Amino acid sequence: MAPAMTASDTTSDALRTGDPQVAELITAEERRQAQTLKLIASENYVSAAVLEASGTVLTNKYSEGYTGRRYYEGQQVIDQIETLAIDRAKAVFGVEHANVQPYSGSPANLAVYLATVDPGDTVMGMSLPMGGHLTHGWSVSATGKWFRAVHYDVRKDTGRIDFDQVRETALAERPKLIFCGGTAIPRTIDFPAFAEIAKEVGAILVADIAHIAGLVAGGAHPSPVGHADIITTTTHKTLRGPRGAMILTGEEYAKPIDKAVFPGLQGGPHNHTTAGIAVALGEAARPEFRDYAQQVVTNAAVLADELKGRGFDLVSGGTDNHLILMDLTSKGVGGKPVAKHLDNAGLEANYNTVPFDPRKPFDPSGLRLGTAALTSRGMAEGEMREVARWLDEVVTAAAGDADALESTISRVRGEVSELTGRFPTPGLDG
Ligand SMILES: *Cc1c(COP(=O)(O)O)cnc(C)c1O
């Protein structure tokens, strides 16, 4: 059984005495994160250093504007912090310009629209149910309401992006912006292929690398630099920083992007987050980060192979990155009940649509998995085989009778506890 968490909890005496109610909830969440297997592809565990930088007096400071051009006094230190974050982003990704102020990935993408197109203009992105993101022009998003969005899909036979369709649609619709990247793409994104099409139709290519930024930084996925005109990314997924975002460009788009972020879209930047981003980028520049990125990919490949060996269908037949999209159709269960049962068993994942999903988006056929967070805990190939076995046992039990399901969940829960007890949680006790 897992050892109980002790004095390693990150809440301080100030919080425990100042607001015991919130302190207790934070401690409960720390325990939950330590004692479960985080398989959510968009999540990770930040280091103790990132966590500490993100929760500091920097939150007290207003600094609208940019270094040397602020609207408030007292920027002697903040300017240095933001400059550090920018310089590190430029070095890690090899770009000429970095804006580290976007509050998160969605506002970063909105800033790209504001900088480059006008309302009503045609834009193109991967459709949401195929693995795209809401902010790539999906109908329920502001980006789908304010722009004329057209979409591309994956091929039914391969589960991979249909570049014939990308090109035909781009030629027919002449979008001003083309987004590549997404939230459920298990395969390498072919940036040169997108760049060629964008060039042919005179579109600006935006690479949204929110999911894979850590793999790009660690050399485990090709970089979009030199292919995409503008790169957006969150900082909190595989990159393992605090919740935030960055926009990376060449000199050509530096000014319009900066103006779009502030004053176009935002007020004061979240300086405590900027400091956390700087720390995370410092970590991403170290050799160990390359090992982490490579292990994330190795772990996903092993997990995918194990699942296939157990008769699971994976979208595109496998993975090149940190992400696996399981299609549960042949198992006779939906992704939603399975995600719930797994959560009860201590394995945290999310239900997801699969391409051409016959079921409804809120009750889809897929389950999305990622290996970044487990890799950050130091788990490797052996642990992936255990995870595959537990996934198989819970999915199989989910298709059977309720009593057997309950006993499977409770047994797996115990086994998961035993495993998590052996791996420290970064930021909490490691
Ligand atoms: C996560 C994600 C976003 C949005 O990030 P938020 O910080 O949740 O707003 C945008 N694009 C892609 C591809 C993502 O995966």
The ligand as a Gaussian input file, in Angstrom:
#p B3LYP/6-31G(d) Opt

LIG

0 1
 C       -4.433000      22.980000     -24.948000
 C       -4.473000      23.569000     -26.312000
 C       -4.842000      24.902000     -26.525000
 C       -5.466000      25.777000     -25.476000
 O       -4.819000      25.977000     -24.347000
 P       -5.576000      26.560000     -23.045000
 O       -4.416000      26.947000     -22.226000
 O       -6.392000      25.442000     -22.499000
 O       -6.394000      27.723000     -23.479000
 C       -4.743000      25.405000     -27.808000
 N       -4.328000      24.640000     -28.830000
 C       -4.005000      23.348000     -28.660000
 C       -3.562000      22.556000     -29.837000
 C       -4.079000      22.770000     -27.412000
 O       -3.774000      21.487000     -27.270000

